Structures are given as C-alpha cells and as structure tokens.
Amino acid sequence: MARLNATIAAICTLALAPCLGGCAAAILGGVAAAGGVGYQAAQERGLNGTFDDVKLKTDIGNALGPAYGDITATVYGGRVLLTGASPSDQQKSQAEQIVGQMPGVRAVYDEIVVGPPQSAWDMAQDGWITTRVKSDLVFSPDVRSGNYLIQTDHRSVYLIGSARSQEELERATELTRYVPGVQRVVSYVDIRQGEPYAAMPPPPQASLSPPSYAGPPGPPPSNAPIQVQKLQ
C-alpha cells in the first residue's frame, strides 16, 4: 500500500508542477543535476560515507518493513531520522528501538507520528515542498546544499546534515521557513566546527521576501517556526 501511495503521490507531484510557473524547469533541472556523482563527492561525508548511509537506509527498511507503520528513514553520517506514521505508540517505540540497535547507527531522531498514513495528495504536497526547499538551497550561494538532506512529513520540513557555520545553518533554515506550505522547520544539522547550538531568533521580515509564485493548495503560513535540536 505504501508503494502504491508513493506512486500516486509522484503523479500528484507532477500535477502540482504547473504551480511553479516558469520556475518549474529550473527547479526540477537543478535538483536532477544535484543527484549525480559530483554532487555526492561534494558532500562532507564523501562517497564512502554516502555509500554507508545508503546501505544503512536499505537495512533499516528491510528491518522495519510494514510491521511498524509507514516509516521513512533518512540517514546522514550514521544519524537516522525517522518520519512517517505508526498505528500506535508501542509500534513507534519499537521501531525506534530496533533502529537504535542496528550496527552503524550513531543516533536516532524519532519524528514518527502516531496515526494513519498520509493520503496520496498529502504526500504529493510534502513532495512539492521538499523539491522546492532543495532547489532553494541548491541555488543559494551561501549554502553548500550537498551537505543537507531534506525530508518533509505532514508539512514539517526536517533538515539533517552538516553546516560549515552557524550563519550557513541560519540561512538554510531561513530559506526553508518561507517556502509555501511549510508549517514547521526542524533542524538536525550539526556544525562542522562543533559549535554549541543556540536558539535562533526569527529573521527580520525584510531579510527575505516570501516567494511570489504559488505553492500547494491551502493558506500556508508565511513565517514557519524553527526548531533547532541539540545533538548528542
């Protein structure tokens, strides 16, 4: 069922593409170009680290299967972000425990929602948001986009990866918060120098104007809250 929903969501995402107007080709092209070997090599974790993370993601998918709900694992440097939906608190907790005990897992960030899985249309809206956030980071000269993975679930955008500085992280979250449809931004990004995290004040409204072209249907907030998680 999850695979069928994902297929339908992909079709719905293409249906949403006209909402991007003239920017659609640039956004989709930029993201596609970012998926090549050069993109992977530019990441701080390197090709070997990327390969290890892909393998770990596959192992997690095989270990969880559909038994614990419709769960997605996003892996960066052995740190695992779990999103999606579980039928009960018990299954949610069990999924986190299983992943936490797997070889190669350094940390688990459990953002699983207890409840039914999303509809195909909601998944398509989340997919549109992810594509838009990725494109904004790719085209920002202040952000090394290859060091960030983006996952959107229930209109909450999760960033995981590595930033070169606190300023870069703030820029990445600032760009994300103004994407149409985003209700919350959660950062699991570490700073390469190991600087401690601090609560980020909201950026000045004048620093970044909200995008002028349409996003997913519905009245999105123009100033999504940002949550920066302290990493172990």
Beta strands, then each sheet from edge to edge (+ up, - down):
strand 1: 70-76
strand 2: 79-86
strand 3: 107-110
strand 4: 113-114
strand 5: 148-153
strand 6: 156-163
strand 7: 184-191
strand 8: 226-228
sheet 1: 1+ 2- 3-
sheet 2: 1+ 2- 4-
sheet 3: 5+ 6- 7- 8-
end
